Amino acid sequence: MGNRGMEDLIPLVNRLQDALSSVGQSCSLYLPQIAVVGGQSAGKSSVLENFVGRDFLPRGSGIVTRRPLILQLLSANTEYGEFFHCKGKKFTDFDEIRKEIEAETRRLTGSNKGISPVPINLRICSPHVLNLTLVDLPGITKVPVGDQPPDIEYQIRDMIMQFICKENCLILAVTPANTDLANSDALKLAKDVDPQGQRTIGVITKLDLMDKGTDARNILENRLLPLRRGYIGVVNRSQKDIDGKKDIKAALLAEKKFFLSHPSYKHMAESMGTPYLQRILNQQLTNHIRDTLPAVRTHLQGQLQDLNKEAEKCKQFSPDDPGQRTKTLLQSVQRLAVDFEKLIEGSGDRVDTVNLSGGAKINRIFHESFPNELVKIKLDERKLRREINYAIRNTHGVRTGLFTPDMAFEAIVKKQISRLKGPCIQFVDTVRQELISTVYQCINKLSSYPKLQDETERIVTTEIREQESKCRDQIVLLIDIQLAYINTKHEDFIGFTNDQQMYNQSNKKNVARMAGNHVIRKGWLTISNIGIMKGGAKEYWFILSAESLSWFKDDEEKEKKYMLPLDNLKLRDVEKGFMSSKFVFAIFNTELRNVYKDYKCLELACYSQEELDSWKASLLQAGVYPEKVIVDGQGNGAPENFTDPQLERQVETIRNLVDSYMSIIYKTIKDLMPKTIMHLMINSVKEFISSELLAQLYALGECSALMDESPEQQQHREEVLRKHAALKEALAVIAKFSTSTCTTPLPPPVDSSWIQPSSPTLPRKSVTSGKPVVRGHAPSVPRVHAPTPSPSTDGLQPNRAPPSVPRRHPPAIPKVK
């Protein structure tokens, strides 16, 4: 195919860009192109205008280029411009092109100085240009102006990185000659992503503005800060020339005259200037496209393969076909049933690693939240003893009783059992809320069909509320059953012959015997009440077993700090501090002994209420119960004073009996409640969704209307088909093209150790003062010769992994009040 094939390479990429522009920026970023990078007012726009020979880019002070401009230059017999967003409209007036760029920029970024990464595609056909594709990027800035965000520098840097970090992108690093080259932002960014310099071309502008007696000869001869592809110098029009409407052709003649007449540049005048730069870019982009085209094809093939299955579904889907609608309805309900069951049973395809949800959250309600609520019921010791006192005296009436009356015991027990109804009903309500939340999580996947989603939500939530009502009735019935008969012959009931101490010791031994000394819980807690002089609050790794609470320096469990036996320990809540975000509880000894060193209590803090409840439940399992609040009517904490010693013994006896019997009730309720809710609510709802939901949807009599798509789903399907077609078109364009063309090998490597990407730039002498430090000769920029057939073994490897792009993290940005 020869040179003709080489000339067709750049139009080939332009056709690929046109094909892929309709599906967004993600595909287009991988196409071979040249990105123009430089600081504000470095002369980037002037270089591009010199290529075209026309004034067509917006100008002004500050940041002018606020969206990437993908500029396609095509050699043609007629001269006109064409925007991708205005297909079919040809602009022959280049002032109109400027106005259209400004209007399209304002459409996304506003009238001030905001930026947007969405590119503007502009094709310019002219007999005065060579085939070229460039991306004009916003200039690198340091200080925000107007309504720009405080992190504008990092936004622009990230936008530039999106383009230049791709291996298929050549970097045109533009630097003005009247600044220190070692401080060039463009070269610094290029060095970050292209440390070997295989993709970077240096452009030095404003050579005519350097101080008298200074020049950039060493830079242009690639001796000061060498680049593998070298530097090219250009002279753009000054602001005075632009304001005076100086013709670009005259400016190019003046540029040529400048290089021919300048003593430092006349020996290299043939390899300087805008026309030479344009030829070099055309040549290098052509070679670059040829080298990277196989990788582009592989990338597009991968994207097409990923999209094939979904595109095939979109093609086969006919929204107006009744059979298709019925099939989709059936599949949607079946998928809903499977998803709901997976969330409840814990076998979901996607496991949430951030929060508890579904069955896991219901399990926490079963075994942590509900037991904690039951423990809170038996906290008011003072009130209970007073009720027992009154019950005994009212049972005896006018007589003085010699024996402890069992009627007083039954009255107190029944009252305590009746108090369980509130927490149990609240327990059902909590599970119902979590069940509805789980259903919503599954139904959200039906968002493509809004009517189906709404009706499914209504039907399922109605069923959940009906099952909740049945569950409430059943739980009230369970409590009524417990009230119907007080079984004092229960094997775990201590009877009238045992006392409280015996019961407590037996209970403690039973817990230890059943549990052994196995580990109940591990986790991080902060000891928050240690004074600053003694080390301050610190976080430790705690291990709770059936007999002790130990803490270690870290979770490696090598350095144990302390082990606290659980005997005679109680826990109580501690109010959160005004400035604290942690949740705190305290452990103390009922015999008023020190718990740890000289501390009467140990205040432990965690980061969430859920974690706090979980620790309380674990301590409850280990036999550490909440503190029993003892207050009288005046709140002074004084215990009840019994004037009758016999009455006091009877109160103590019944108190122990009530404690023993209620522990049986609590154990029974904690066992039956989860089973009842599981059977009547959760399993019933699962069965309803899998077997009854579809029938109820059909019973509505409007199945066809249920399957009306949402506008978002229609748009998504159209986007998938459009992207699929664009990828196929792009691959078809590549398939018709032969890459057996001539090329020029990449120049050999040079010493590029002059930029340190991970350390601050050391101060250097400006090229405008003193003699520059010469680092040794490097190969000069290759001249354009007739290409000779040779394999491109020294060129870019298309399948090489892209380099790691170092990021500079922006400092904290103060909030603007």
C-alpha positions in Angstrom: 0.0 0.0 0.0 3.0 2.2 0.5 2.9 5.9 1.4 -0.7 6.2 0.4 -1.6 3.8 3.2 0.3 6.0 5.6 -1.6 9.1 4.5 -4.9 7.3 5.1 -4.0 6.4 8.8 -5.0 9.7 10.3 -8.4 9.9 8.4 -8.9 6.3 9.6 -8.6 7.4 13.3 -10.9 10.4 12.5 -13.5 7.9 11.2 -13.1 5.9 14.4 -13.5 9.0 16.5 -16.7 9.8 14.6 -18.0 6.3 15.1 -17.2 6.2 18.8 -18.1 9.8 19.8 -21.8 8.9 19.9 -21.2 6.6 22.8 -19.2 8.9 25.1 -15.6 9.6 25.9 -14.6 6.2 27.4 -14.0 4.5 24.0 -12.5 7.6 22.3 -9.8 7.9 24.9 -8.0 4.8 23.6 -7.7 6.1 20.0 -4.2 7.4 18.9 -4.1 11.2 19.1 -1.9 14.1 20.2 -2.8 15.9 23.4 -1.6 19.5 23.6 -0.5 20.2 27.2 0.8 23.5 28.7 0.3 26.2 31.2 -2.1 29.1 30.8 -0.9 31.6 28.1 1.9 29.2 26.9 0.7 29.6 23.3 -1.1 26.3 22.7 -4.1 27.9 21.0 -1.8 30.1 18.8 0.1 27.0 17.6 -3.2 25.3 16.6 -4.4 28.4 14.8 -1.1 28.6 12.9 -1.7 25.0 11.8 -5.0 26.0 10.3 -4.0 29.5 9.1 -7.2 31.0 10.6 -8.3 32.6 13.9 -11.0 30.3 15.2 -10.2 29.7 18.9 -11.6 31.7 21.8 -9.2 34.2 23.3 -9.0 36.2 26.5 -7.3 36.5 29.9 -7.2 33.7 32.4 -8.5 30.2 31.5 -10.0 30.3 28.1 -10.0 26.6 27.0 -12.5 25.1 29.5 -13.4 21.9 27.7 -11.2 19.5 25.7 -11.3 20.4 22.0 -10.7 17.4 19.7 -9.5 19.0 16.5 -9.4 16.9 13.3 -7.4 18.6 10.5 -8.1 17.1 7.1 -6.5 18.1 3.8 -9.2 18.9 1.3 -9.9 21.2 -1.7 -12.5 23.3 0.2 -12.2 25.1 3.5 -14.9 24.7 6.2 -15.4 23.5 9.8 -17.9 21.0 11.1 -18.9 20.1 14.7 -20.0 16.7 15.8 -22.9 18.2 17.8 -24.1 20.1 14.7 -23.9 17.3 12.1 -24.6 18.3 8.6 -23.9 22.0 9.2 -20.7 23.4 7.6 -19.1 26.5 9.0 -17.3 28.6 6.4 -17.0 31.6 8.6 -14.3 30.9 11.2 -15.7 33.6 13.5 -18.8 31.5 13.6 -16.7 28.6 14.6 -15.3 30.6 17.5 -18.7 31.6 18.7 -20.0 28.0 18.5 -17.1 26.8 20.6 -17.8 29.5 23.2 -21.6 28.7 23.2 -21.0 25.0 23.5 -18.5 25.6 26.3 -21.0 27.8 28.2 -23.7 25.2 27.8 -21.9 22.8 30.2 -19.6 25.0 32.2 -21.6 28.2 32.7 -20.6 31.8 31.8 -17.8 32.0 34.3 -14.6 30.0 34.6 -15.8 26.5 35.3 -14.4 23.5 33.4 -15.8 20.2 32.1 -14.1 17.0 30.8 -16.8 16.5 28.1 -14.9 17.2 24.8 -16.0 19.3 21.8 -15.4 17.6 18.4 -14.4 19.9 15.6 -13.3 18.9 12.1 -11.6 21.4 9.9 -11.1 20.7 6.2 -8.7 22.9 4.3 -6.1 22.8 1.5 -3.6 24.5 3.8 -3.4 21.7 6.5 -1.9 18.3 6.8 -3.9 15.4 8.2 -3.6 15.7 12.0 -5.7 15.0 15.1 -5.0 17.0 18.2 -6.7 17.5 21.6 -6.5 21.0 23.0 -6.6 20.7 26.8 -7.3 23.5 29.4 -4.1 25.3 30.5 -2.6 24.3 33.8 -3.6 26.9 36.5 -2.7 27.4 40.1 -5.2 29.9 41.6 -9.0 29.6 41.2 -10.8 32.6 39.8 -14.5 33.4 39.4 -16.8 30.6 40.3 -14.0 28.0 39.9 -13.8 25.5 42.8 -10.8 25.7 45.2 -9.3 22.5 43.8 -9.3 23.7 40.1 -5.6 22.9 39.7 -6.2 19.2 40.6 -9.4 19.1 38.5 -7.5 20.3 35.4 -4.6 17.9 36.2 -7.0 15.0 36.4 -8.6 15.9 33.2 -5.2 16.1 31.4 -4.2 12.8 33.0 -7.3 11.1 31.5 -5.9 11.7 28.1 -2.1 11.6 28.4 -1.9 8.5 30.7 -3.1 6.3 27.8 -0.3 4.6 25.9 -2.0 5.6 22.6 -1.7 9.3 23.2 1.3 11.4 22.0 2.1 14.4 24.3 2.8 17.8 22.8 4.4 19.6 25.8 4.2 23.4 25.1 6.6 25.6 27.1 7.3 29.3 26.6 11.0 30.2 26.2 10.8 33.1 28.6 10.3 30.8 31.6 12.6 28.3 33.2 12.3 25.0 31.4 13.0 23.0 34.5 9.8 24.4 36.0 7.6 23.4 33.1 4.3 22.0 34.2 3.8 20.4 30.8 7.1 18.5 30.9 6.5 17.5 34.6 3.1 15.9 33.7 4.6 14.3 30.7 7.5 12.8 32.8 5.0 11.4 35.3 3.2 9.3 32.7 5.9 8.9 30.1 9.2 8.4 32.0 11.0 6.9 29.0 10.0 9.9 26.8 8.7 7.7 24.0 5.5 9.8 23.6 6.6 13.3 24.4 7.4 16.1 21.8 8.6 19.4 23.1 7.5 22.7 21.7 9.2 26.0 22.7 7.1 29.1 22.1 7.8 32.9 22.5 11.4 32.7 21.3 11.1 36.3 20.2 10.2 37.5 23.7 13.4 36.3 25.4 15.7 38.9 27.0 18.4 40.4 24.8 21.6 38.4 24.9 19.8 35.1 25.8 18.6 32.3 23.6 17.2 28.8 23.7 19.8 27.2 21.4 20.8 24.5 23.9 17.2 23.6 24.5 16.4 23.4 20.8 19.5 21.4 20.1 18.2 18.9 22.7 21.2 19.4 25.0 19.9 21.1 28.1 16.9 18.9 29.1 16.9 16.3 26.4 13.8 14.6 25.1 13.8 11.4 23.0 11.7 13.1 20.3 13.4 16.5 20.8 12.2 20.1 20.7 10.8 22.3 18.0 10.7 26.1 18.3 7.9 28.3 17.0 7.1 32.0 17.0 3.5 32.9 17.4 1.7 36.2 16.9 1.9 38.7 19.8 -1.2 40.0 21.5 -0.6 43.3 19.6 -0.6 41.3 16.3 -3.8 39.5 17.3 -5.5 42.7 18.3 -4.3 44.3 15.0 -5.8 41.4 13.0 -2.4 40.5 11.6 -2.8 37.8 9.0 -1.5 34.3 10.0 0.2 33.9 6.6 2.2 37.1 7.3 2.9 35.8 10.8 4.3 32.5 9.3 6.5 34.5 7.0 7.7 36.6 9.9 8.4 33.4 11.8 10.5 32.0 9.0 12.4 35.3 8.7 13.1 35.3 12.5 14.7 31.9 12.4 16.7 32.6 9.2 18.0 35.9 10.6 18.7 35.0 14.2 22.4 34.1 14.7 21.6 31.4 17.3 18.9 29.6 15.2 19.8 30.2 11.5 21.8 27.0 11.3 18.7 25.0 12.3 16.0 27.2 10.6 14.9 24.3 8.4 13.9 22.3 11.5 12.1 25.1 13.3 8.8 26.8 12.8 5.1 26.0 12.5 5.2 24.3 9.1 8.0 22.0 10.2 6.2 21.2 13.5 3.1 20.3 11.5 5.0 17.9 9.2 6.7 16.3 12.2 3.5 15.8 14.0 1.9 14.4 10.9 4.7 11.9 10.5 5.0 10.9 14.1 1.2 10.6 14.6 1.0 8.5 11.5 3.8 6.2 12.7 2.2 6.1 16.2 -1.2 5.1 14.8 0.4 2.3 12.8 2.2 0.9 15.8 -0.8 1.1 18.2 -3.6 0.1 15.8 -3.4 -3.6 16.8 -3.8 -2.7 20.4 -6.8 -0.5 19.6 -8.4 -3.3 17.7 -7.9 -5.7 20.6 -9.4 -3.2 23.0 -12.4 -2.5 20.9 -12.9 -6.3 20.4 -12.9 -6.8 24.1 -15.5 -4.1 24.6 -17.6 -5.5 21.9 -17.4 -9.0 23.4 -18.5 -7.7 26.8 -21.5 -6.0 25.2 -22.6 -8.7 22.8 -24.9 -10.6 25.3 -26.7 -7.5 26.5 -27.0 -6.1 23.0 -28.5 -9.4 21.8 -31.1 -9.2 24.5 -31.9 -5.6 23.6 -32.3 -6.6 19.9 -34.7 -9.5 20.7 -36.7 -7.4 23.1 -39.9 -6.1 21.5 -41.7 -3.8 24.0 -45.0 -4.1 22.1 -45.1 -7.9 21.9 -47.7 -9.3 24.4 -45.8 -12.7 24.6 -42.5 -10.9 25.3 -44.2 -8.8 28.0 -45.7 -11.9 29.7 -42.3 -13.7 29.6 -40.5 -10.7 31.1 -43.2 -10.5 33.8 -42.7 -14.1 34.7 -38.9 -13.9 34.8 -39.0 -10.7 36.9 -41.2 -12.3 39.6 -39.1 -15.4 39.6 -35.9 -13.3 40.0 -37.5 -11.3 42.8 -38.4 -14.5 44.7 -34.8 -15.8 44.3 -33.2 -12.5 45.3 -35.4 -12.2 48.4 -34.6 -15.7 49.5 -30.9 -15.2 49.0 -30.9 -12.0 51.1 -32.8 -13.7 53.9 -30.8 -17.0 53.9 -27.5 -15.3 53.4 -26.5 -16.9 50.1 -26.5 -13.8 47.9 -24.3 -13.5 44.9 -23.0 -10.1 46.1 -22.0 -10.0 49.8 -22.2 -6.6 51.5 -18.9 -5.9 53.3 -20.0 -2.5 54.7 -23.3 -3.0 56.5 -25.5 -5.7 57.8 -28.7 -6.3 55.8 -31.4 -8.8 55.2 -31.2 -12.0 57.2 -28.0 -11.0 59.0 -29.7 -7.9 60.4 -32.8 -9.9 61.4 -30.5 -12.4 63.2 -28.9 -9.5 65.2 -32.4 -8.4 66.2 -33.2 -11.9 67.3 -30.2 -12.6 69.4 -28.8 -9.2 70.5 -31.5 -6.4 70.4 -34.4 -8.4 71.8 -32.5 -10.0 74.7 -31.3 -6.6 75.7 -34.8 -5.3 75.7 -35.9 -8.1 78.0 -33.1 -7.4 80.4 -34.2 -3.8 80.7 -37.6 -4.8 82.0 -36.3 -6.1 85.3 -34.2 -3.1 86.3 -36.5 -1.3 88.8 -35.6 -3.3 91.9 -37.1 -0.8 94.3 -40.5 -0.8 92.6 -40.6 -4.7 92.5 -39.9 -5.1 96.2 -42.6 -2.5 97.1 -45.1 -4.4 94.9 -44.2 -7.7 96.7 -44.6 -6.0 100.0 -48.1 -4.7 99.2 -49.1 -8.0 97.6 -48.2 -10.0 100.7 -50.0 -7.6 103.1 -53.1 -7.4 100.9 -53.1 -11.2 100.7 -53.1 -11.6 104.5 -55.7 -8.8 104.9 -56.6 -8.1 108.5 -54.7 -11.1 109.8 -51.0 -11.5 110.4 -49.6 -14.3 108.2 -47.1 -16.8 109.4 -46.2 -18.3 106.0 -45.2 -16.8 102.7 -48.4 -16.7 100.6 -48.2 -18.2 97.1 -51.0 -15.9 95.9 -48.7 -13.0 96.3 -46.1 -14.8 94.3 -48.5 -15.5 91.4 -49.8 -12.0 91.4 -46.3 -10.6 91.0 -45.2 -13.1 88.4 -48.3 -12.5 86.3 -47.7 -8.8 86.4 -44.1 -9.3 85.3 -45.2 -11.6 82.5 -47.8 -9.0 81.3 -45.0 -6.5 81.0 -43.4 -8.6 78.3 -46.1 -7.7 75.8 -44.7 -4.3 75.0 -41.1 -5.4 74.1 -42.5 -8.5 72.2 -44.8 -6.3 70.0 -42.0 -3.8 69.4 -39.8 -6.8 68.4 -42.3 -7.8 65.8 -42.5 -4.2 64.5 -38.7 -4.0 64.2 -38.5 -7.3 62.2 -41.4 -6.1 60.0 -39.4 -2.9 59.2 -36.3 -4.8 58.3 -38.4 -7.3 56.2 -39.9 -4.4 54.2 -36.5 -2.9 53.7 -35.2 -6.2 52.3 -38.2 -6.4 50.0 -37.5 -2.8 48.7 -33.9 -3.8 48.1 -35.1 -6.6 45.8 -37.9 -4.6 44.2 -35.6 -1.8 43.2 -34.3 -4.1 40.5 -37.7 -3.8 38.8 -37.1 0.0 38.2 -37.1 -0.6 34.5 -40.9 -1.2 34.8 -42.3 1.5 37.1 -45.9 0.2 37.2 -44.8 -3.4 37.9 -42.5 -2.1 40.6 -45.3 0.0 42.3 -47.8 -2.8 42.2 -45.4 -5.4 43.4 -44.4 -3.2 46.3 -48.0 -2.6 47.2 -49.0 -6.3 47.1 -45.9 -7.5 49.0 -46.0 -4.9 51.7 -49.7 -5.5 52.2 -49.0 -9.2 52.7 -46.2 -8.4 55.2 -48.5 -6.2 57.3 -51.2 -9.0 57.3 -48.7 -11.5 58.4 -47.4 -9.0 61.0 -51.0 -8.8 62.4 -51.2 -12.6 62.6 -47.8 -12.7 64.3 -48.9 -10.1 66.9 -52.0 -12.1 67.7 -49.9 -15.3 68.1 -47.4 -13.6 70.4 -50.1 -12.1 72.6 -51.6 -15.7 72.7 -48.2 -17.1 73.8 -48.0 -14.6 76.7 -51.6 -15.3 77.6 -50.7 -19.0 77.7 -47.9 -18.2 80.2 -50.4 -16.2 82.3 -52.9 -19.0 82.3 -50.9 -21.4 84.4 -47.9 -20.7 86.7 -45.9 -24.0 86.7 -44.1 -24.1 90.0 -43.1 -27.7 89.3 -40.8 -26.7 86.4 -37.5 -28.4 86.7 -35.5 -25.2 86.7 -37.7 -23.5 89.3 -35.8 -23.2 92.7 -39.0 -23.6 94.9 -39.7 -22.2 98.3 -36.8 -24.0 100.1 -33.9 -22.2 98.4 -32.6 -18.7 99.1 -31.2 -16.1 96.8 -27.5 -16.7 97.4 -27.9 -20.4 96.6 -29.8 -19.5 93.4 -27.2 -17.0 92.3 -24.3 -19.4 92.9 -26.1 -22.2 91.1 -27.0 -20.0 88.2 -23.4 -18.8 87.9 -22.1 -22.4 88.0 -24.6 -23.5 85.4 -23.6 -20.7 83.0 -19.9 -21.6 83.5 -20.6 -25.3 83.1 -22.6 -24.8 79.9 -20.3 -22.3 78.4 -17.0 -23.5 79.7 -14.3 -20.8 79.2 -14.9 -20.5 75.5 -14.4 -17.1 73.8 -17.7 -15.3 73.4 -16.5 -12.1 71.6 -13.4 -10.3 70.4 -13.1 -6.7 69.2 -11.6 -3.3 69.7 -12.7 -1.1 72.6 -11.4 2.2 74.0 -10.8 2.5 77.8 -12.1 6.1 78.0 -11.8 7.0 81.7 -8.0 6.7 82.1 -6.5 10.1 82.8 -4.2 11.9 80.5 -1.4 11.7 83.1 -1.6 7.9 83.0 -1.5 7.5 79.3 -4.9 8.8 78.2 -7.7 6.9 76.5 -6.4 4.1 74.4 -7.8 1.5 72.1 -7.2 -2.2 73.0 -8.1 -5.6 71.7 -10.6 -7.1 74.1 -11.5 -10.8 74.5 -14.6 -11.8 76.4 -14.9 -15.4 77.7 -17.3 -17.1 80.0 -15.1 -16.3 83.0 -13.1 -13.2 82.2 -12.6 -10.1 80.2 -9.0 -9.6 78.9 -7.4 -7.0 76.8 -4.3 -6.9 74.7 -2.1 -4.3 73.0 -3.3 -5.3 69.5 -5.2 -8.1 67.7 -2.1 -10.3 67.5 -2.9 -11.2 71.2 0.8 -11.4 72.2 1.0 -8.7 74.8 -1.8 -9.1 77.4 -2.5 -5.9 79.4 -4.9 -7.3 82.0 -7.4 -10.0 82.8 -10.6 -9.1 84.7 -12.7 -12.0 86.3 -16.4 -11.6 85.7 -17.4 -12.5 89.3 -19.7 -9.8 90.9 -19.5 -7.6 87.8 -22.4 -5.5 86.5 -22.7 -3.0 83.6 -24.4 0.3 83.2 -24.9 2.9 80.5 -22.8 6.1 80.4 -24.1 9.2 78.7 -22.1 10.4 75.6 -19.8 13.3 76.2 -20.7 16.7 74.5 -17.7 16.5 72.1 -17.6 12.7 71.9 -18.8 10.6 68.9 -18.3 7.3 70.7 -20.9 5.2 72.6 -19.9 4.3 76.2 -20.8 1.7 78.8 -19.2 1.0 82.2 -18.3 -2.2 84.1 -18.2 -2.1 87.9 -18.0 -4.4 90.9 -21.1 -4.9 93.0 -19.0 -5.2 96.2 -17.5 -1.7 95.5 -14.0 -3.2 94.8 -11.6 -1.7 92.3 -12.1 -3.1 88.9 -8.8 -2.1 87.4 -5.9 -0.7 89.3 -7.3 2.2 91.4 -10.5 2.6 89.2 -13.9 1.7 90.6 -15.3 1.2 87.2 -14.1 0.7 83.6 -15.6 2.9 80.9 -15.5 1.2 77.5 -16.3 3.1 74.3 -17.1 1.9 70.8 -18.0 3.6 67.5 -21.7 2.8 66.9 -24.9 2.0 68.7 -25.0 -1.4 67.0 -21.6 -2.3 68.3 -22.6 -1.2 71.8 -25.7 -3.3 71.8 -23.7 -6.3 70.5 -21.2 -6.0 73.4 -24.0 -5.7 75.9 -25.6 -8.9 74.5 -22.3 -10.7 74.7 -21.7 -9.6 78.3 -25.3 -10.7 79.1 -24.4 -14.1 77.6 -21.3 -14.3 79.9 -23.5 -13.5 83.0 -22.7 -9.8 83.4 -26.1 -8.2 83.8 -27.1 -4.5 83.7 -27.2 -2.6 87.0 -30.5 -2.7 88.9 -31.5 0.8 89.5 -32.6 1.3 93.1 -34.4 4.6 93.9 -37.3 5.6 96.1 -39.9 8.2 95.4 -37.6 11.0 96.2 -34.8 9.5 94.1 -32.3 9.3 97.1 -31.6 5.7 96.6 -32.4 4.6 100.1 -33.5 1.0 100.4 -37.0 -0.1 101.7 -37.1 -0.2 105.5 -39.2 -3.0 106.9 -40.4 -2.6 110.4 -41.5 -6.3 110.5 -38.6 -8.8 110.2 -41.0 -11.6 109.2 -42.4 -9.5 106.4 -38.9 -8.7 105.2 -38.0 -12.4 105.0 -41.2 -13.1 103.1 -40.5 -10.3 100.6 -37.0 -11.6 100.1 -38.3 -15.2 99.6 -40.9 -14.1 97.0 -38.3 -11.9 95.3 -36.0 -14.9 94.8 -38.9 -17.0 93.6 -40.0 -14.4 91.1 -36.4 -14.0 89.8 -36.2 -17.8 89.4 -39.5 -18.2 87.6 -39.1 -15.1 85.4 -35.7 -16.5 84.2 -37.6 -19.5 82.9 -40.1 -17.2 81.2 -37.4 -15.1 79.7 -35.6 -18.2 78.4 -38.9 -19.5 76.9 -39.8 -16.2 75.3 -36.3 -15.7 73.8 -36.6 -19.1 72.3 -40.2 -18.9 71.0 -40.3 -15.3 69.7 -37.8 -15.8 66.8 -39.4 -19.1 65.9 -42.9 -17.6 65.8 -41.7 -14.6 63.7 -39.8 -16.9 61.4 -42.8 -19.1 60.8 -45.6 -16.6 60.6 -43.8 -13.7 58.9 -40.6 -14.5 57.1 -41.3 -17.9 55.8 -44.9 -16.9 54.9 -43.7 -13.9 52.9 -41.1 -16.0 51.1 -43.8 -18.5 50.2 -46.2 -15.7 49.1 -43.6 -14.1 46.8 -42.7 -17.4 45.2 -46.2 -18.8 44.7 -48.9 -16.2 45.1 -47.4 -12.9 43.9 -47.7 -13.7 40.2 -51.3 -14.8 40.5 -52.2 -11.5 42.2 -50.5 -9.5 39.5 -52.5 -11.4 36.9 -55.6 -10.7 38.9 -55.2 -7.0 38.3 -56.2 -7.6 34.7 -53.7 -5.2 33.2 -50.5 -7.2 32.8 -49.7 -5.5 29.5 -49.7 -2.1 31.2 -47.5 -3.4 34.0 -44.7 -4.0 31.6 -44.5 -0.5 30.2 -40.8 0.5 30.2 -39.4 3.6 32.0 -37.9 6.3 29.8 -34.5 5.5 31.5 -34.7 1.9 30.5 -35.6 2.8 26.9 -32.6 5.2 26.8 -30.3 2.6 28.3 -31.3 0.0 25.6 -30.8 2.6 22.9 -27.4 3.5 24.3 -26.4 -0.2 24.4 -27.5 -0.8 20.8 -25.8 2.5 19.7 -22.5 1.6 21.4 -22.7 -1.9 20.0 -23.2 -0.6 16.5 -20.4 2.0 16.9 -17.9 -0.7 18.1 -18.9 -2.9 15.1 -18.5 0.0 12.7 -15.1 0.9 14.2 -13.8 -2.6 13.9 -15.1 -2.8 10.3 -13.2 0.4 9.5 -10.0 -1.1 10.9 -10.6 -4.4 9.2 -10.7 -2.7 5.8 -7.3 -1.1 6.4 -3.9 -2.7 5.8 -1.1 -1.9 8.2 1.6 -3.1 5.9 3.0 0.4 5.4 6.3 2.1 5.8 7.3 3.7 9.0 10.2 5.6 10.7 11.7 4.0 13.8 11.5 5.9 17.1 14.7 7.9 18.0 17.0 6.2 20.5 16.7 6.9 24.3 18.3 10.0 25.9 19.3 10.9 29.4 15.9 11.9 30.9 17.0 11.9 34.6 16.6 15.7 34.8 13.0 15.6 36.2 12.5 14.0 39.6 8.8 13.0 39.7 8.7 12.3 43.4 10.7 15.2 44.7 10.4 19.0 44.5 12.1 20.6 41.5 15.4 22.1 42.5 16.0 25.8 41.7 17.8 26.2 38.4 19.2 29.1 36.5 16.7 30.5 34.0 17.6 30.2 30.4 17.5 33.9 30.3 20.4 34.4 32.7 23.9 33.0 32.6 25.1 30.0 30.8 23.1 26.8 31.0 24.5 23.5 32.2 25.2 21.3 29.3 24.4 17.6 30.0 26.0 16.1 27.0 24.8 15.7 23.4 21.7 13.7 22.6 20.4 12.7 19.2 18.7 15.6 17.4 15.1 15.5 16.1 14.9 13.3 13.1 14.4 15.1 9.7 11.6 14.1 7.4 12.9 11.8 4.7 11.3 9.5 2.3 10.3 6.5 4.4 12.2 3.2 3.8 10.6 -0.2 4.4 11.7 -1.4 7.8 10.0 -3.3 10.6 8.9 -1.1 13.5 10.8 -3.0 16.1 12.0 0.1 18.0 8.5 1.7 18.1 5.9 1.5 20.8 4.8 -1.9 21.9 1.0 -1.8 21.6 0.3 -4.3 24.3 2.6 -2.8 26.9 0.9 -2.1 30.2 0.3 1.6 30.8 2.6 3.3 33.3 1.4 3.9 36.9 0.4 7.5 37.1 1.5 9.1 40.4 -1.1 11.4 41.9 -0.6 14.5 44.0 -3.1 14.6 46.7 -4.6 18.1 47.1 -4.5 19.8 50.5 -7.6 20.1 52.6 -9.9 22.7 51.1 -11.4 25.2 53.6 -15.2 25.4 53.4 -16.5 28.6 52.1 -19.2 30.0 54.4 
